[in-house]
Amino acid sequence: MSLLDKMLKSGSIKGTAVLSKSNFFNQKEVISTELPILNIAFSGSLNGGLLPGLTIVAGASKSFKTMLSLYCMKAYLEKYPDGVALLYDSEFGITPEYLKSFNIDIDRVIHIPIEDVEKLKFDIVNRLSDIEKKDNVFIMIDSVGNLASKKEVEDAENEKSVADMSRAKSLKSLFRIITPHLTTKNIPCVAVNHVYQEIGLYPKAIVSGGCVVAGTEIQTPEGLKKVEDFSVGEYVNTLSGPQIVTHTWNPDTLEEGTPECYEITFEDGHTVTVSDRHKFLINGKWVEAKDLTTEMVCTVLET
């Protein structure tokens, strides 16, 4: 037995093969749409189109994100007469009549209403597990941009008004889990998302997602003030003395969706809740919250 054969047989992962014969590196089926500009966006070619895997269609409100996604669904169902589309719907803005206007066969579209990220994750993972590589399935999510987390829903039901830092983590987990299924089983998944304009002199478009949670008190020359109450032009106390506030934020300007949250407790018992990227001054160096350890000594502003 050659070394190559020995290595092929010694593992336990299904689908292992010599690269030149691997099913995962065969030519992928391209789904060409009626819109040349969409084909170029997906593949760089007029004759190209949508490929298997995860595709995020993000844009501002009323920029035809759903319409473009439906063109992809139509192209897929036309290419595969036996194909089925899974439509995960959180906004309920798509009607049967709207689908028919695209000449989409609604008898081949499974409508799946979703209320939170967790329900989407559990359902889509279960369905992907049942799909075989020979099955022709198209998945559309409309949309992940306005989809709440389970915690957000529960907090609202319990009349709690607190920042939820679990949504972005759940979405990232969802995409990590489904991407291998999509690519290995040749399944295209189009997910609609939203972008917003950040606040600033030269604002840029960002996908929805601070540093500290609302309610966190910041030291100013006049005393403590909640972070959400600051205005441009006011001053905050820093280790380098009072500094002017040049811009403020709100939840719609966050670049990473809703970031993972860390509660930092100091040795005097004070706590602060911050995003994973919030930086603390440790022995003269800035360290993000996610990289802190209990042995580190933080430089803090004296009150």
SULHU-V929435 format. One record per pair of residues at least 4 apart in sequence whose C-alpha atoms are under 6 Angstrom apart, sorted by the first residue. I is the first residue (numbers start at 1). J is the second residue. D is the distance in whole Angstrom. If there is no record, write none. Layout:
BEGIN
i=<I:I>
j=<J:J>
d=<D:D>
END
This chain:
BEGIN
i=<17:18:30:30:30:31:31:32:32:33:36:39:39:39:40:40:40:42:42:43:43:52:52:52:52:53:53:53:53:54:55:56:56:56:57:58:58:58:59:59:60:60:74:77:83:83:84:84:85:85:85:85:86:86:86:87:87:87:87:88:88:88:89:89:89:90:90:99:100:116:116:116:116:117:120:121:133:137:138:139:140:140:140:141:142:143:143:144:145:145:149:151:155:155:156:165:165:165:165:167:168:168:168:175:180:181:182:182:195:195:195:196:196:197:197:197:198:198:198:199:206:207:208:208:208:208:209:209:209:209:209:211:211:211:212:214:215:216:216:217:217:217:217:218:218:219:219:219:219:220:220:220:232:232:232:233:233:234:234:235:235:235:235:236:236:237:237:238:239:259:260:260:261:261:261:262:262:263:263:264:264:265:265:266:276:276:277:277:278:278:279:279:279:279:280:280:281:281:281:281:282:282:282>
j=<22:22:49:50:51:49:50:48:49:75:46:46:48:49:44:45:46:49:50:48:49:183:186:187:188:182:183:188:189:189:190:190:191:192:192:192:193:194:194:195:194:195:104:83:136:137:108:137:109:137:138:139:109:110:139:110:111:112:140:112:113:141:113:114:142:114:143:104:104:147:148:149:150:149:124:174:185:187:188:189:189:190:191:191:192:192:193:193:193:194:167:155:159:160:160:258:259:260:261:258:257:258:259:179:184:185:186:187:206:207:208:205:206:203:204:205:203:204:253:203:255:255:252:254:255:257:254:255:256:257:258:274:275:278:274:228:226:226:227:224:225:226:227:224:225:223:224:236:237:224:236:237:245:246:247:244:245:244:245:242:243:244:245:242:243:241:242:242:301:275:275:276:274:275:276:273:274:272:273:271:272:270:271:270:289:290:288:289:288:289:286:287:288:289:286:287:285:286:298:299:286:297:298>
d=<5:6:6:6:5:5:5:6:4:5:5:6:5:4:4:5:5:5:6:5:6:6:5:5:4:5:5:5:6:5:5:6:5:6:5:6:5:5:5:5:6:5:6:6:5:6:5:5:5:6:5:6:6:5:5:6:5:6:5:5:6:5:5:6:5:5:6:6:5:6:5:5:6:5:6:6:4:6:6:5:6:5:6:5:5:5:6:5:4:5:5:6:6:5:6:5:5:5:5:6:5:5:6:6:6:6:6:5:5:4:6:5:5:6:6:5:5:6:5:6:6:6:6:6:6:5:5:5:4:2:4:6:5:5:4:6:5:5:6:6:5:4:6:5:5:6:5:6:6:6:4:5:5:5:5:6:5:6:5:6:5:4:6:5:5:6:4:6:6:6:6:6:6:5:6:6:5:6:4:5:5:6:4:5:5:5:5:6:5:6:6:5:4:6:5:5:5:5:6:5:6:6:5>
END
